[in-house]
């Protein structure tokens, strides 16, 4: 039901509202995943050696499965949400999909996590917004990006995908300041959660550009955006 409601909502998008989100570079694109949980990527930058970090799983691994099926990529999935952890533990996950029951934050340790108001929904958030409760919370395990890559011993990542319910605006700086080389970064934007959401998105896009990334794909909902590292296209 949560997925259906989101699809219906996205059909009502007014493109003029999102004229601050614009393609900065033309690149080959392919959609990976289903209509609700997918993202555009440049398929030419993927291979069976590719490392994928997928932050925010919920109960939908269509994006991850599509990459595994199409490119035999190695996917590392992360989600601290109790409902998502339980769902993943009960799935026959692909051999190339490795799930970790914690999320990404600016620091490692326990944090209070807001659970959805609608108990039929899955997605919780570190950010207090309309879809989550200010009273129904749970303590979850979070890890910083630097601690995650250190644990997994990765010094480069082919794709980093984030669908983390509004935390993307706070976390992107740590990712960009890391020494880890990342070819593509796909983000679901949640600017609708914030009064200054448009300004947050503009700042994020500018930060990406200043760190060598160009926006090359935007979904029909204007929420899923994909960036490519300019130097990756030169190789």
PAZAPA-4460 file (N, C-alpha, C; in steps of 0.05 Angstrom, whole numbers, plus 32768, in hexadecimal, padded with zeros to 4 digits):
% residues 235
    n_x    n_y    n_z   ca_x   ca_y   ca_z    c_x    c_y    c_z   seq   type   mol
   8011   7FE8   8000   8000   8000   8000   8011   8019   8000     1      X     A
   8028   8019   8010   8039   8031   8011   8044   8037   7FF5     2      X     A
   804C   8023   7FE6   8057   8027   7FCC   8042   8032   7FB9     3      X     A
   802A   8027   7FBA   8014   8030   7FA9   800E   804D   7FAE     4      X     A
   800C   8055   7FC7   8006   8071   7FCE   801B   8083   7FC4     5      X     A
   8034   807B   7FC5   804A   808C   7FBB   8049   808F   7F9D     6      X     A
   8042   8079   7F8F   8040   807B   7F72   802A   808D   7F69     7      X     A
   8013   808C   7F77   7FFC   809D   7F71   8004   80BA   7F75     8      X     A
   8011   80BF   7F8B   801A   80DB   7F92   802D   80E6   7F7D     9      X     A
   803F   80D5   7F73   8053   80DF   7F61   8047   80E6   7F46    10      X     A
   8031   80DA   7F3F   8024   80E0   7F25   801A   80FD   7F25    11      X     A
   8017   8109   7F3C   800C   8124   7F3E   8022   8139   7F3E    12      X     A
   803B   8132   7F39   8051   8144   7F3A   804F   815A   7F25    13      X     A
   8054   8173   7F2D   8056   818A   7F1B   8073   818F   7F15    14      X     A
   807D   818A   7EFD   8099   818D   7EF7   80A4   81A9   7EFC    15      X     A
   8093   81BE   7EF9   809C   81D9   7EFE   80A5   81DE   7F1B    16      X     A
   809A   81CD   7F2D   80A1   81D0   7F49   80BE   81C7   7F4E    17      X     A
   80C9   81B8   7F3B   80E3   81AD   7F3E   80F7   81B7   7F29    18      X     A
   80F3   81D0   7F21   8105   81DB   7F0C   8121   81E1   7F17    19      X     A
   8125   81DC   7F31   8140   81DF   7F3D   8150   81C5   7F3B    20      X     A
   8143   81B0   7F30   8151   8196   7F2D   8153   8192   7F0F    21      X     A
   816C   8195   7F05   8170   8194   7EE8   8188   8182   7EE1    22      X     A
   8185   8175   7ECA   819B   8165   7EBF   81B3   8177   7EBA    23      X     A
   81CA   816E   7EC3   81E3   817E   7EBF   81F5   8171   7EAB    24      X     A
   81F0   8157   7EA4   8201   8148   7E92   81F1   8132   7E85    25      X     A
   81F4   812F   7E6B   81E6   811A   7E5D   81F7   8100   7E5E    26      X     A
   81EA   80EA   7E65   81F8   80D1   7E68   81E5   80BA   7E62    27      X     A
   81F0   80A3   7E5C   81E0   808C   7E57   81D1   8084   7E71    28      X     A
   81B8   807D   7E70   81A9   8077   7E88   8199   805D   7E85    29      X     A
   8195   804F   7E9B   8184   8038   7E9C   8177   8037   7EB8    30      X     A
   815D   8031   7EB8   814E   802F   7ED1   8152   8014   7EDE    31      X     A
   815A   8013   7EF7   815D   7FFA   7F05   8149   7FF9   7F1C    32      X     A
   8139   7FE4   7F1E   8125   7FE1   7F33   8109   7FE6   7F29    33      X     A
   80F6   7FE3   7F3B   80DA   7FE7   7F33   80D4   8005   7F32    34      X     A
   80BB   800B   7F2B   80B3   8027   7F28   80B5   8037   7F42    35      X     A
   80B0   802A   7F58   80B0   8037   7F72   80CC   8039   7F7E    36      X     A
   80DC   8023   7F7C   80F5   8022   7F8A   810E   8023   7F79    37      X     A
   810C   802D   7F60   8122   802D   7F4E   8131   8047   7F4B    38      X     A
   8147   8046   7F3C   8157   805E   7F37   8164   805B   7F1B    39      X     A
   816B   8071   7F0F   817B   8071   7EF6   8198   806E   7EFD    40      X     A
   81A7   805F   7EEC   81C4   805D   7EEE   81CF   805C   7ED2    41      X     A
   81E8   8062   7ECF   81F6   805E   7EB6   8200   8042   7EB5    42      X     A
   81F5   8031   7EA4   81FC   8014   7EA3   8218   800F   7E9A    43      X     A
   8224   8022   7E8B   823F   801E   7E81   8254   801F   7E97    44      X     A
   824C   8029   7EAF   825F   802A   7EC5   825B   8013   7ED9    45      X     A
   824C   7FFF   7ED1   8247   7FE8   7EE2   8252   7FCE   7ED5    46      X     A
   825A   7FBC   7EE7   8265   7FA2   7EDE   8260   7F8E   7EF4    47      X     A
   8269   7F75   7EF0   8266   7F61   7F04   827A   7F65   7F1C    48      X     A
   828B   7F79   7F19   829D   7F80   7F2F   8293   7F98   7F3F    49      X     A
   827D   7FA3   7F37   8273   7FBC   7F44   826A   7FB7   7F61    50      X     A
   8270   7FCB   7F71   8268   7FCC   7F8D   8251   7FE0   7F90    51      X     A
   823B   7FD7   7F9B   8223   7FE9   7F9F   821D   7FEB   7FBC    52      X     A
   821A   8004   7FC6   8210   8009   7FE1   81F3   8013   7FDE    53      X     A
   81E1   8006   7FEC   81C5   800C   7FEA   81BA   8013   8006    54      X     A
   81B8   802D   800B   81AE   8036   8026   8190   803B   8024    55      X     A
   8181   802C   8035   8164   802F   8035   8158   8019   8024    56      X     A
   8150   8003   8031   8146   7FEC   8024   8127   7FEA   8026    57      X     A
   811D   7FEF   803D   8100   7FEB   8042   80F8   7FCF   803D    58      X     A
   80E4   7FCA   802D   80DC   7FAF   8025   80DC   7FAD   8006    59      X     A
   80F1   7FB9   7FFA   80F2   7FBA   7FDD   8110   7FB9   7FD5    60      X     A
   8118   7FA2   7FCA   8134   7FA0   7FC0   8134   7F9E   7FA2    61      X     A
   8120   7FA9   7F94   811E   7FA7   7F77   8136   7FB4   7F6A    62      X     A
   813F   7FCB   7F75   8157   7FD9   7F6A   816F   7FC7   7F6C    63      X     A
   8173   7FBB   7F83   818A   7FAA   7F88   8189   7F91   7F78    64      X     A
   8172   7F84   7F76   816F   7F6C   7F67   8174   7F71   7F49    65      X     A
   816A   7F88   7F3F   816E   7F8F   7F23   818C   7F91   7F1C    66      X     A
   819B   7F9E   7F2E   81B8   7FA0   7F29   81C6   7F85   7F2A    67      X     A
   81BD   7F74   7F3D   81C9   7F5A   7F3F   81C2   7F49   7F26    68      X     A
   81A9   7F4A   7F1E   81A0   7F3A   7F07   81AC   7F44   7EED    69      X     A
   81AE   7F5E   7EE9   81B8   7F6A   7ED0   81D6   7F6B   7ECE    70      X     A
   81E3   7F70   7EE5   8200   7F74   7EE5   8210   7F63   7EF8    71      X     A
   8202   7F52   7F07   820F   7F41   7F1A   8220   7F51   7F2F    72      X     A
   8216   7F69   7F35   8224   7F7A   7F48   8223   7F6E   7F65    73      X     A
   8235   7F78   7F75   8235   7F71   7F92   8227   7F89   7FA0    74      X     A
   8211   7F83   7FAE   8201   7F98   7FBB   8202   7F95   7FD9    75      X     A
   8208   7FAB   7FE6   8208   7FAD   8003   81F1   7FBE   800C    76      X     A
   81DD   7FB2   8019   81C5   7FC1   8020   81C5   7FC7   803E    77      X     A
   81BA   7FDF   8045   81BA   7FE8   8061   819F   7FF4   8068    78      X     A
   8194   7FEC   807F   817B   7FF8   8088   8178   7FF2   80A6    79      X     A
   8173   8007   80B7   8170   8003   80D4   8153   7FFE   80DC    80      X     A
   8141   8000   80C9   8124   7FFF   80D0   811D   7FE3   80D9    81      X     A
   8111   7FE0   80F1   810A   7FC5   80FB   80F9   7FB5   80E7    82      X     A
   80E6   7FC2   80DA   80D4   7FB3   80C8   80E4   7FAA   80AF    83      X     A
   80F7   7FBB   80A6   8107   7FB4   808F   811A   7F9D   8096    84      X     A
   8126   7F9E   80AE   8138   7F88   80B6   8129   7F6E   80B7    85      X     A
   8112   7F6E   80C3   8102   7F55   80C5   80FB   7F4B   80A9    86      X     A
   80F3   7F5D   8097   80EC   7F55   807C   8104   7F48   806E    87      X     A
   811C   7F55   8070   8134   7F4A   8063   813B   7F2F   806E    88      X     A
   8138   7F2B   8088   813F   7F12   8095   812D   7EFB   808B    89      X     A
   8116   7F02   8081   8103   7EED   8078   8103   7EEA   8059    90      X     A
   8115   7EF7   804B   8117   7EF5   802E   812D   7EE2   8026    91      X     A
   8129   7ED6   800F   813E   7EC6   8002   814F   7ED9   7FF1    92      X     A
   8161   7EE7   7FFF   8170   7EFC   7FF1   8184   7EF1   7FDD    93      X     A
   818A   7F00   7FC8   819E   7EF7   7FB4   81B9   7EF4   7FC1    94      X     A
   81C9   7EE2   7FB7   81E4   7EDD   7FC2   81F5   7EF6   7FC2    95      X     A
   81F1   7F07   7FAE   8202   7F1F   7FAC   81F7   7F37   7FBC    96      X     A
   81E1   7F32   7FCC   81D6   7F47   7FDC   81DD   7F42   7FF9    97      X     A
   81EB   7F56   8005   81F4   7F53   8021   81E6   7F69   8031    98      X     A
   81D6   7F60   8044   81C6   7F73   8054   81D2   7F78   806F    99      X     A
   81D2   7F92   8077   81DC   7F9A   8091   81C6   7FAA   80A0   100      X     A
   81BF   7FA1   80B9   81A9   7FAD   80C7   81B0   7FC7   80D6   101      X     A
   81BC   7FD9   80C8   81C1   7FF4   80D3   81C0   8008   80BC   102      X     A
   81BE   8022   80C4   81BB   8037   80B0   81D4   8048   80B0   103      X     A
   81D3   805D   809F   81E9   8070   809C   81E2   808A   80AA   104      X     A
   81F5   8095   80B8   81F2   80AE   80C6   820C   80BD   80C6   105      X     A
   820D   80D5   80D2   8226   80E4   80D4   8239   80D9   80E8   106      X     A
   822E   80C8   80FA   823F   80BB   810E   8236   809F   8114   107      X     A
   8247   808F   811E   8240   8073   8125   8236   8072   8142   108      X     A
   8221   8061   8145   8216   805D   8160   81F8   805B   815E   109      X     A
   81EB   805A   8176   81CE   8057   8178   81C1   8073   8174   110      X     A
   81AB   8073   8165   819B   808B   8161   817D   8085   8163   111      X     A
   816E   8099   816A   8151   8095   816C   8144   8098   8150   112      X     A
   8134   8085   8149   8129   8083   812E   810B   8085   812F   113      X     A
   80FF   8098   8120   80E3   809C   811F   80D5   8087   810E   114      X     A
   80C2   8079   8118   80B3   8065   8109   809B   8071   80FB   115      X     A
   8092   8065   80E4   807C   8071   80D5   8062   8072   80E5   116      X     A
   8052   8087   80E1   8038   808A   80EE   8026   8073   80E5   117      X     A
   8026   806E   80CC   8016   8058   80C0   8024   803D   80C4   118      X     A
   801A   802C   80D4   8027   8013   80DA   8029   8000   80C2   119      X     A
   801A   8006   80AD   801D   7FF6   8094   8036   7FFE   8084   120      X     A
   8041   8015   808B   8058   801F   807C   8072   8015   8089   121      X     A
   8087   8018   807A   80A1   800D   8083   80B4   8023   808B   122      X     A
   80B6   8038   807C   80CC   804B   807E   80CB   805C   8097   123      X     A
   80DF   8059   80A8   80E3   806B   80BE   80F8   8080   80B6   124      X     A
   8100   8091   80CA   8112   80A6   80C3   811F   80B1   80DC   125      X     A
   8138   80BA   80D9   8146   80CA   80EE   813A   80E6   80EF   126      X     A
   812E   80EE   80D9   8122   8109   80D6   8105   8108   80DE   127      X     A
   80FD   811A   80F0   80E1   811C   80F7   80D2   812B   80E2   128      X     A
   80C0   811D   80D4   80B0   8129   80BE   8094   811D   80BF   129      X     A
   8083   8126   80AD   8067   8120   80AF   8060   8102   80AF   130      X     A
   8070   80F2   80A2   806A   80D6   809F   8071   80C5   80B7   131      X     A
   8081   80D0   80CA   808A   80C1   80E1   8080   80CD   80FB   132      X     A
   8082   80BC   8110   8077   80C4   812A   808C   80D2   813B   133      X     A
   8084   80E5   814B   8096   80F2   815E   8096   80E4   8178   134      X     A
   8086   80CF   817B   8084   80C0   8194   808C   80A3   8190   135      X     A
   8086   8097   817A   808C   807B   8175   80A8   8079   8168   136      X     A
   80BC   8074   8179   80D8   8074   8171   80E6   805B   817B   137      X     A
   80FC   8054   816E   810B   803D   8176   8129   8043   8173   138      X     A
   8139   8038   8184   8156   803C   8182   8162   8029   816D   139      X     A
   8171   8034   815A   817C   8024   8145   819A   8029   8143   140      X     A
   81A7   8017   8135   81C4   8018   8131   81C9   8028   8117   141      X     A
   81DB   803C   8119   81E3   804B   8102   8202   804B   8100   142      X     A
   820C   804D   80E8   8229   804E   80E3   822F   8065   80D1   143      X     A
   8246   8071   80D5   824F   8086   80C3   8259   8079   80A9   144      X     A
   825A   8089   8094   8263   807F   807A   8280   8075   807C   145      X     A
   8291   8084   808A   82AD   807C   808D   82B0   8062   809B   146      X     A
   829F   805D   80B0   82A1   8044   80BF   8297   802D   80AE   147      X     A
   8283   8032   809D   8278   801D   808C   828C   8013   8078   148      X     A
   8299   8026   806A   82AC   801E   8055   82C5   8011   8062   149      X     A
   82CB   801A   807A   82E2   800E   8088   82DC   7FF1   808F   150      X     A
   82C3   7FED   8099   82BB   7FD2   80A1   82BA   7FBF   8089   151      X     A
   82B0   7FC9   8072   82AE   7FB9   805A   82C7   7FB9   8048   152      X     A
   82DA   7FC9   8050   82F5   7FCB   8042   82F2   7FD3   8025   153      X     A
   82E2   7FE8   8020   82DF   7FF2   8005   82EC   800E   8003   154      X     A
   82FC   8011   7FEF   8307   802C   7FEA   82FB   8039   7FD1   155      X     A
   82E9   802B   7FC4   82DA   8036   7FAE   82BF   8027   7FAC   156      X     A
   82AB   8036   7FA2   8290   802B   7F9F   8286   8034   7F84   157      X     A
   8279   8022   7F76   826F   8028   7F5B   8255   8038   7F5D   158      X     A
   8243   8030   7F6F   8229   803E   7F72   8223   8040   7F90   159      X     A
   821B   8058   7F98   8210   805C   7FB3   81F4   8067   7FB0   160      X     A
   81E0   8058   7FBA   81C4   805F   7FB8   81B9   8065   7FD4   161      X     A
   81AB   807C   7FD7   819F   8083   7FF0   8181   8089   7FEE   162      X     A
   8172   807B   7FFE   8155   8081   8001   8151   8081   801F   163      X     A
   8159   8097   802D   815B   8097   804A   8149   80AC   8057   164      X     A
   8133   80B2   804A   811D   80C1   8057   8125   80DC   8062   165      X     A
   8133   80EC   8053   8139   8107   805B   8155   810B   8066   166      X     A
   8163   80F5   806E   817E   80F8   807A   8193   80FD   8065   167      X     A
   818B   80FA   804B   819F   80FD   8036   81AD   8118   8036   168      X     A
   819E   812D   803E   81A9   8148   803E   81BF   814B   8053   169      X     A
   81BE   813D   8069   81D2   813F   807E   81EA   812D   8078   170      X     A
   81E5   8117   806B   81FA   8102   8068   820B   8105   8050   171      X     A
   8201   8113   803B   8210   8115   8022   822B   8122   8026   172      X     A
   822D   8135   8038   8247   8142   803C   825C   812F   8045   173      X     A
   8256   811D   8058   8269   8109   8062   8272   80F7   804B   174      X     A
   825F   80EF   803A   8265   80DE   8024   8278   80EB   8010   175      X     A
   8272   8104   800A   8283   8113   7FF7   829F   8119   8002   176      X     A
   82A1   811C   801C   82BB   8122   8028   82CC   8109   802C   177      X     A
   82C0   80F2   8027   82CF   80D9   802B   82E3   80D6   8014   178      X     A
   82F8   80C7   8019   830C   80C1   8005   8303   80AB   7FF2   179      X     A
   82EC   809F   7FF8   82E2   8089   7FE8   82D8   8093   7FCD   180      X     A
   82E1   8087   7FB7   82D9   808F   7F9C   82BE   8081   7F96   181      X     A
   82AA   8092   7F8E   8290   8087   7F88   8288   8091   7F6C   182      X     A
   8282   807E   7F5A   827C   8086   7F3E   8260   8092   7F3A   183      X     A
   824C   8086   7F47   8231   808F   7F44   8223   8091   7F5F   184      X     A
   8214   80A6   7F63   8205   80AA   7F7C   81E8   80AF   7F75   185      X     A
   81D6   809E   7F7E   81B9   80A0   7F78   81AB   80A6   7F93   186      X     A
   819A   80BB   7F93   818E   80C4   7FAB   8170   80C9   7FA7   187      X     A
   8160   80BF   7FBA   8144   80C7   7FBB   8143   80E0   7FCC   188      X     A
   813B   80F6   7FC0   8138   810F   7FCF   811E   8111   7FDD   189      X     A
   811F   811C   7FF6   8106   811F   8006   8103   813C   800E   190      X     A
   8105   814D   7FFA   8103   816A   8000   80E7   8171   800A   191      X     A
   80D3   8160   8004   80B8   8165   800D   80B5   8163   802B   192      X     A
   80C9   8157   8038   80C8   8155   8056   80CF   816F   8064   193      X     A
   80DB   8182   8056   80E6   819A   8063   80DA   81B4   8057   194      X     A
   80D7   81C7   8068   80CE   81E2   805F   80E2   81EE   804C   195      X     A
   80FC   81E9   8051   8111   81F3   8040   811C   81DD   802E   196      X     A
   810B   81CA   8027   8114   81B3   8017   8121   81BA   7FFC   197      X     A
   8115   81CE   7FEF   8120   81D6   7FD5   813D   81E1   7FD8   198      X     A
   8141   81F1   7FED   815C   81FB   7FF2   816F   81E4   7FF9   199      X     A
   8166   81D0   8007   8177   81B9   800E   817F   81AA   7FF5   200      X     A
   816C   81A7   7FE2   8172   8199   7FC9   8186   81A9   7FB8   201      X     A
   8182   81C3   7FB6   8194   81D4   7FA7   81B0   81D2   7FB2   202      X     A
   81B2   81D2   7FCD   81CD   81D0   7FDA   81D9   81B5   7FD4   203      X     A
   81C9   81A0   7FD6   81D4   8185   7FD1   81DE   8183   7FB4   204      X     A
   81CF   818C   7FA1   81D7   818B   7F85   81F1   819B   7F80   205      X     A
   81F3   81B2   7F8D   820B   81C3   7F8A   8223   81B5   7F97   206      X     A
   821E   81A9   7FAE   8234   819A   7FBB   823E   8183   7FAA   207      X     A
   822C   8175   7F9E   8234   815F   7F8C   8244   816A   7F75   208      X     A
   823B   8180   7F69   8249   818B   7F52   8266   8194   7F59   209      X     A
   8268   81A1   7F71   8282   81AB   7F7A   8295   8194   7F81   210      X     A
   828A   817C   7F85   829B   8165   7F8B   829E   8152   7F73   211      X     A
   8298   815C   7F5B   829E   814D   7F43   8288   813C   7F38   212      X     A
   826F   8141   7F42   8258   8131   7F39   8244   8142   7F29   213      X     A
   8239   8136   7F14   8224   8143   7F05   820A   8133   7F06   214      X     A
   81F4   8141   7F08   81D9   8135   7F07   81D3   812C   7EEA   215      X     A
   81CF   8112   7EE7   81CB   8109   7ECB   81B0   80FB   7EC7   216      X     A
   81A1   80F6   7EDC   8187   80E9   7ED9   8174   80F1   7EEF   217      X     A
   815A   80F5   7EE8   8145   80FC   7EFB   812D   80EB   7EF5   218      X     A
   8121   80E0   7F09   8109   80CF   7F06   80F1   80E1   7F00   219      X     A
   80DB   80D4   7EF7   80C3   80E3   7EF1   80B7   80F2   7F09   220      X     A
   80BD   80E8   7F21   80B3   80F4   7F3A   80C5   810B   7F43   221      X     A
   80DC   810F   7F37   80EF   8123   7F3F   80FA   811E   7F5B   222      X     A
   80F8   8105   7F64   8102   80FF   7F7F   811B   80EE   7F7D   223      X     A
   811D   80DC   7F69   8135   80CB   7F65   8148   80D9   7F52   224      X     A
   815F   80E1   7F5C   8172   80EF   7F4B   818C   80DF   7F4B   225      X     A
   819A   80E0   7F35   81B3   80D0   7F32   81CA   80E2   7F29   226      X     A
   81E1   80DF   7F36   81F8   80EE   7F30   820F   80DC   7F27   227      X     A
   8220   80E5   7F16   8237   80D6   7F0D   8250   80E7   7F11   228      X     A
   8265   80DA   7F1A   827F   80E7   7F1D   828A   80EC   7F01   229      X     A
   8290   8105   7EFC   8298   810D   7EE1   82B1   80FD   7ED8   230      X     A
   82C4   80F9   7EEA   82DC   80EB   7EE3   82D7   80CD   7EDC   231      X     A
   82C1   80C2   7EE6   82BB   80A6   7EE0   82B4   80A3   7EC3   232      X     A
   82A9   80B7   7EB7   82A1   80B6   7E9B   82B9   80B8   7E88   233      X     A
   82D0   80C0   7E93   82E8   80C3   7E83   82F7   80AA   7E80   234      X     A
   82F1   8097   7E92   8301   807E   7E92   82F8   806B   7E7C   235      X     A
***
